[in-house]
Amino acid sequence: QKEVEQNSGPLSVPEGAIASLNCTYSDRGSQSFFWYRQYSGKSPELIMFIYSNGDKEDGRFTAQLNKASQYVSLLIRDSQPSDSATYLCAVNQYGQNFVFGPGTRLSVLP
Amino acid sequence: GAVVSQHPSWVICKSGTSVKIECRSLDFQATTMFWYRQFPKQSLMLMATSNEGSKATYEQGVEKDKFLINHASLTLSTLTVTSAHPEDSSFYICSANIQGARGYTFGSGTRLTVV
């Protein structure tokens, strides 16, 4: 059984702070890792993907991957109230279906 | 970028009736589309994988006779919820995998309410 785990939250951070979202996965054969943001009542939207160990930065977002520890994280710098949403971690192997984590609810307090 | 168009965005139907949800890839061809269901405050649960020109692959526990999937062309997949019941009320989302494994792109979702 392939599993992806996330803390359900809510994770509350003050505006301007760094939000750190974590995800662990069970399948060592996983090759690609994605972070999606989902606002209430809306579909998920892709924020970032990462394939290689290390950090990948895109604007205020940084994805971090450690395959040895089977761990992927998302850092959001200078958090804004508009970042308040549920963040879904997704993992897959090429040619196979995605496995989604349960999501972490982030609340950025003004 | 790749866009998946899903319709309707919301629908209310009476118990026992059927509802069809359409998912179209607008600027790319999708040989495979995925159908998810999401209950409130829960994550996405894959229901089935829709394959163009062949039968859909259903996840364990999903009734294929209740959730009919048709993928007759490279740009259109449909999900029909037959004989809907209140417990089928949920948020249904389709998605397609963009070439190069750059993740899934999702349709806007359909909020189904069965009364």
Interface residues (C-beta under 8 A of the other chain):
Chain A: S32 F34 G41 K42 S43 P44 E45 L46 F49 L88 A90 N92 Y94 N97 F98 F100 G101 P102 G103
Chain B: Q6 F34 Q42 S43 L44 L46 T49 F91 I93 A101 R102 G103 Y104 T105 F106 G107 S108 G109 R111
